[in-house]
């Protein structure tokens, strides 16, 4: 099987590393990829958001399967273009990707499917904003209705901060989604979905805020770990049966069946799981930890999903133990990051026994030096017999990596290790 992975971040680096272990995968390509994927796949400088360019490259390479990593190409219909060229594609159609591309669409689907989620209102004119804010609080959740790479959300007890964010979005021409605040720890559950067939992967927990102790602004994600020692197995079963399967069935009913990775972000509160958001692709940085524990051939699972045969494949097998991802970010991230600084100590990017370094926002300078080229620069993945060991391995590996002005959270997974998370 010849596989083309679309995207340029650490998620795509993780997908390439996992696909490389599948004996059925005979050739690997990345478009556009990054300096990390280049060590294990052939990179091609193609615009990942152009359906025509991606489908053309896939045909030229004789690809049997295209795996689309990021959400923007999916929302723009890249998977449709690939399938129209007669090539199997892991990733939903543009119509199905609206479950991430439009929060209003996602809310409508959830309502029809009878799935618990936050109460919400859409505000599309400044004149409505103050009255709508009065109907929420004392904690306000203000979201960009469209794609915002995880950074279009403000959760605050400060009404003025909530109003300022809403007003800024409206000024940019973006509708605003106001939501009631959901209590309880958050869970990311990835599910392979092929129509109404749903196969869950390991649950993970992301750390969205930039600073230790969940302080500072939201980011695209500063780290994650899996599995979750505090989450009962029956809760995962309930999420699949009461959330993901009804939503998958509703998508089929609407004539836009989902094919690919459906990511449910949930809050596990006193009344049970409630959906915070749905995403239409592998989450970043959770994927890096989840795939580190996968013991099944990834290519087989993704190809079966893409070709409508997921129900015929054995459920995923997992290695014992835990895995953690820690994001190393550039100076000033999630604001405008400082770019072009030389990175040392990242290694060659291959997975070792207990750690791996994934490239997220890197580039090679003309003189061959590895430099920062994005806000989230590297991901360090650690695995171990338990979460404490996985954390120790990841953070030990980070000590050898140097990037001027960089920062990372020191507490990824710590609350779980210290038994401070309860359902």
C-alpha positions in Angstrom: 0.0 0.0 0.0 1.4 3.4 -1.1 0.2 6.1 1.4 0.2 9.9 1.1 -0.2 11.9 4.3 -1.4 15.4 3.9 -0.3 18.1 6.4 2.9 19.6 7.9 2.7 19.3 11.7 3.5 17.0 14.6 0.3 15.1 14.1 1.4 14.2 10.5 4.8 13.3 11.8 3.2 10.9 14.2 1.0 9.4 11.5 4.0 8.8 9.3 5.9 7.1 12.1 2.9 4.9 12.9 2.3 4.0 9.2 6.0 3.2 8.8 5.5 0.3 11.3 2.7 -1.3 9.2 4.3 -4.0 7.1 1.6 -3.5 4.4 2.8 0.1 3.8 5.4 -0.1 1.1 5.8 3.6 0.3 5.2 6.8 2.3 4.8 10.3 1.0 4.0 13.6 2.8 2.5 16.8 1.4 4.0 19.2 2.3 5.4 17.4 5.3 8.3 18.9 7.5 11.9 18.1 8.3 10.8 15.3 10.6 8.6 13.5 8.1 11.4 13.8 5.5 13.4 11.3 7.5 10.7 8.6 6.9 8.7 9.7 3.9 9.3 11.6 0.7 8.1 15.2 1.0 6.3 17.1 -1.8 5.8 20.9 -1.6 2.1 20.8 -2.4 -0.6 23.2 -1.0 -2.5 20.8 1.3 -5.7 22.9 1.0 -5.9 22.5 -2.8 -8.0 19.5 -3.7 -6.8 19.6 -7.3 -3.1 19.7 -6.2 -3.4 16.9 -3.6 -5.5 14.6 -5.9 -3.1 15.3 -8.8 -0.1 14.4 -6.6 -1.8 11.2 -5.3 -2.5 10.1 -8.8 1.1 10.9 -10.0 2.5 8.9 -7.1 0.2 5.9 -7.6 -1.1 6.3 -4.0 -3.5 3.7 -2.8 -4.6 5.8 0.2 -4.5 9.5 1.1 -4.7 10.4 4.8 -5.7 14.1 5.4 -4.4 15.4 8.7 -5.6 19.0 9.2 -9.1 20.3 9.4 -8.8 23.2 6.8 -8.3 20.9 3.8 -11.2 18.7 4.9 -13.6 21.6 5.3 -12.4 22.8 1.9 -13.3 19.5 0.2 -9.8 18.0 -0.4 -11.1 14.5 0.5 -13.9 14.9 -2.1 -11.4 15.8 -4.8 -9.2 12.7 -3.9 -12.2 10.4 -4.0 -13.4 11.9 -7.3 -10.0 10.9 -8.7 -10.7 7.3 -7.8 -8.3 7.1 -4.8 -9.3 6.0 -1.3 -9.1 8.8 1.2 -9.2 8.8 5.0 -11.1 12.0 5.9 -14.7 13.2 5.7 -16.3 15.0 2.8 -16.7 18.8 3.0 -20.4 18.2 3.8 -19.5 16.0 6.8 -16.5 18.1 7.9 -19.0 20.9 8.7 -19.3 19.2 12.1 -16.1 21.0 12.9 -16.2 23.8 10.3 -19.5 25.2 11.7 -20.3 25.0 15.4 -23.9 25.9 14.6 -24.2 22.9 12.3 -22.7 20.7 15.0 -25.2 21.9 17.5 -28.0 21.2 15.1 -26.8 17.6 14.6 -26.4 17.1 18.3 -29.9 18.4 19.0 -31.4 16.1 16.4 -29.4 13.1 17.7 -30.4 13.8 21.3 -26.8 14.3 22.5 -26.1 16.3 25.7 -24.2 19.5 25.0 -24.0 23.1 26.3 -26.9 25.4 25.8 -25.8 27.9 23.1 -26.8 30.9 21.1 -25.4 32.3 17.8 -24.9 36.1 17.8 -24.2 37.6 14.3 -24.7 41.4 15.0 -23.1 43.6 17.6 -26.5 44.9 18.6 -27.4 41.5 20.0 -24.2 40.9 21.9 -25.0 42.6 25.3 -28.4 41.1 25.6 -27.1 37.6 24.8 -24.2 37.9 27.3 -26.8 38.7 30.0 -28.4 35.3 29.4 -25.1 33.5 30.2 -22.5 33.6 33.0 -21.1 33.7 35.7 -18.6 31.9 33.5 -18.8 32.9 29.9 -17.7 30.7 27.0 -17.3 32.7 23.8 -16.3 31.0 20.5 -15.6 31.7 16.9 -18.3 29.8 15.0 -15.8 28.8 12.3 -12.3 27.3 12.4 -9.9 29.0 14.8 -7.1 26.4 15.4 -8.2 26.0 19.0 -7.5 29.7 19.7 -10.9 31.3 19.0 -12.3 30.4 22.4 -12.3 32.5 25.5 -13.6 31.0 28.8 -13.7 33.7 31.5 -15.5 34.9 34.6 -14.9 38.5 33.4 -17.9 39.8 31.4 -15.9 42.6 29.9 -13.3 40.1 28.5 -16.1 38.0 27.1 -17.7 41.0 25.5 -14.3 42.2 24.0 -13.7 38.8 22.4 -17.2 38.6 21.0 -17.0 42.2 19.7 -13.6 41.4 18.1 -14.9 38.3 16.3 -18.0 40.2 15.0 -15.8 43.1 13.8 -13.9 40.4 11.7 -17.2 39.3 10.2 -17.3 36.0 12.2 -20.5 34.9 14.0 -20.1 34.3 17.7 -21.2 31.2 19.6 -22.1 31.8 23.3 -22.3 28.6 25.4 -23.1 27.7 28.9 -20.1 26.5 30.9 -19.7 22.8 31.3 -18.1 21.6 34.5 -15.9 18.5 35.0 -12.7 17.3 33.5 -12.4 17.2 29.7 -11.8 14.1 27.6 -10.8 13.7 23.9 -12.2 10.5 22.5 -11.1 9.7 18.9 -13.3 7.3 17.0 -12.8 5.7 13.6 -16.2 6.2 11.8 -17.4 4.5 8.6 -21.0 5.5 8.2 -22.7 4.0 11.3 -19.7 1.8 12.3 -17.8 3.4 15.2 -14.5 2.1 16.6 -13.1 4.0 19.6 -9.4 4.6 20.2 -7.9 5.3 23.6 -9.3 8.4 25.4 -6.8 11.2 26.0 -6.8 14.5 27.8 -5.5 17.7 26.2 -4.1 20.7 28.0 -5.3 23.8 26.2 -4.1 26.7 28.2 -0.6 28.0 27.8 0.6 28.0 31.4 1.1 25.5 34.2 -2.0 25.1 36.4 -4.3 25.8 33.3 -3.4 29.5 33.3 -3.2 32.0 30.5 -4.9 32.0 27.1 -6.1 29.0 25.1 -3.7 27.5 22.5 -3.9 24.8 19.9 -2.8 22.4 22.8 0.3 22.3 25.0 0.3 18.6 25.7 -1.7 15.5 26.3 -1.6 12.0 27.8 -3.3 8.6 27.5 -5.0 6.5 28.8 -6.9 8.3 31.6 -6.5 6.4 34.9 -9.4 8.4 36.4 -11.9 7.6 33.6 -14.1 4.5 34.2 -14.2 2.1 31.2 -18.0 2.2 31.3 -17.9 6.0 30.7 -16.0 5.4 27.4 -18.6 2.9 26.5 -21.4 5.4 27.3 -19.7 8.1 25.2 -19.6 5.7 22.2 -23.2 4.5 22.6 -24.9 7.7 23.7 -22.8 10.3 21.8 -20.8 9.2 18.9 -23.1 6.5 17.4 -26.2 8.7 17.5 -24.2 11.5 15.8 -22.8 9.2 13.2 -26.4 7.8 12.5 -27.7 11.4 12.2 -25.0 12.3 9.7 -26.1 9.3 7.6 -29.7 10.3 7.9 -28.8 13.8 6.6 -27.1 12.3 3.5 -23.6 13.4 4.6 -22.3 10.2 6.2 -19.0 10.6 8.1 -15.9 8.7 7.0 -12.7 9.2 8.9 -11.8 10.3 12.4 -14.6 11.8 14.5 -13.1 13.5 17.6 -15.5 14.1 20.5 -14.4 16.6 23.0 -16.4 16.2 26.2 -16.7 17.4 29.8 -17.4 14.7 32.3 -19.7 16.5 34.8 -22.0 15.4 37.6 -24.8 14.6 35.1 -22.5 12.6 32.9 -20.6 13.3 29.6 -21.6 16.4 27.7 -20.1 17.4 24.3 -17.9 20.5 24.2 -17.1 20.2 20.5 -16.7 17.8 17.6 -13.7 17.8 15.3 -13.4 16.1 12.0 -9.9 14.8 12.2 -7.1 13.4 14.5 -6.5 15.9 17.3 -3.2 17.6 17.8 -1.4 16.9 20.3 -3.4 13.9 21.5 -2.7 11.9 18.4 1.0 11.8 19.2 0.4 10.1 22.5 -2.4 7.8 21.3 -0.5 6.4 18.3 2.6 5.8 20.5 0.6 3.0 22.2 -1.1 1.6 19.1 -0.1 -2.1 18.5 -2.2 -2.7 15.4 -1.2 -1.8 11.9 -2.4 1.8 11.4 -2.6 1.5 7.6 -5.0 -1.3 7.8 -7.3 0.6 10.1 -7.3 3.8 8.1 -7.7 2.0 4.8 -10.6 0.0 6.1 -12.3 3.2 7.2 -11.6 4.8 3.9 -13.0 1.9 1.9 -16.1 1.2 3.9 -14.9 -2.1 5.4 -14.2 -1.0 9.0 -16.7 -3.4 10.4 -14.6 -6.3 9.0 -11.4 -5.4 10.7 -10.3 -6.5 14.2 -10.5 -3.8 16.9 -7.3 -1.9 17.6 -4.8 -3.5 20.0 -2.9 -1.4 22.5 0.5 -1.6 24.2 0.3 -1.6 28.0 1.4 1.5 29.8 1.0 5.2 29.2 2.1 7.9 26.8 2.4 11.7 27.1 3.0 14.5 24.6 4.7 17.8 25.7 4.7 20.7 23.3 7.7 23.0 23.1 6.5 26.4 21.9 8.3 29.4 20.4 8.7 32.6 22.4 5.5 34.6 22.7 3.2 31.7 21.5 0.1 31.8 21.4 0.7 35.4 20.3 2.9 36.1 17.3 5.7 33.7 17.7 9.4 34.4 17.2 10.6 32.4 14.2 14.0 31.4 12.7 15.8 30.4 15.9 18.2 27.5 15.7 17.1 24.3 17.4 19.7 21.8 18.8 19.3 18.5 20.5 16.1 17.4 18.7 17.8 14.3 17.3 16.8 12.8 14.0 13.1 12.5 14.8 12.8 8.7 15.0 11.0 6.9 17.8 13.3 5.5 20.4 12.4 3.0 23.0 10.9 5.5 25.5 10.8 8.8 23.7 10.2 10.4 20.3 10.6 14.0 19.0 7.9 15.1 16.6 8.4 18.2 14.4 5.5 20.6 14.5 6.8 24.0 13.3 10.3 23.5 12.0 12.2 24.2 8.8 15.7 23.6 7.4 17.8 26.7 6.8 20.0 26.9 3.6 23.0 25.9 5.7 21.2 22.8 7.0 20.4 24.1 10.5 17.0 23.2 12.0 15.1 26.4 12.9 11.7 27.3 14.4 9.0 28.0 11.8 5.8 28.1 13.8 4.2 28.6 17.3 4.3 25.0 18.4 7.7 23.9 17.3 8.4 20.4 18.6 6.5 17.7 20.5 8.3 15.3 22.8 6.5 12.0 23.3 7.3 9.8 26.3 6.1 6.3 27.0 6.4 4.2 30.1 4.9 1.5 32.2 2.6 4.1 33.9 1.9 7.8 33.5 4.6 8.8 36.1 7.3 6.9 34.1 6.1 8.3 30.8 6.2 11.9 32.2 9.8 11.3 33.6 10.9 10.0 30.2 9.4 12.9 28.2 10.7 15.6 30.5 14.2 14.0 30.7 14.3 14.1 26.9 13.3 17.8 26.8 16.4 18.8 28.9 18.6 18.0 25.9 16.7 20.3 23.5 17.6 23.9 23.2 15.5 26.6 21.5 16.1 30.3 22.5 13.0 31.8 24.3 11.0 28.6 24.1 8.6 27.5 26.7 6.6 24.4 27.7 4.3 23.3 30.4 5.9 21.3 33.2 2.6 19.8 34.5 1.2 17.7 31.6 -0.6 14.7 33.2 0.6 15.7 36.7 -2.9 16.1 38.1 -3.7 12.6 37.0 -0.5 11.2 38.6 -1.4 13.0 41.8 -5.0 11.7 41.8 -6.4 15.2 41.6 -8.9 14.4 38.9 -12.2 12.9 39.8 -15.4 12.1 38.0 
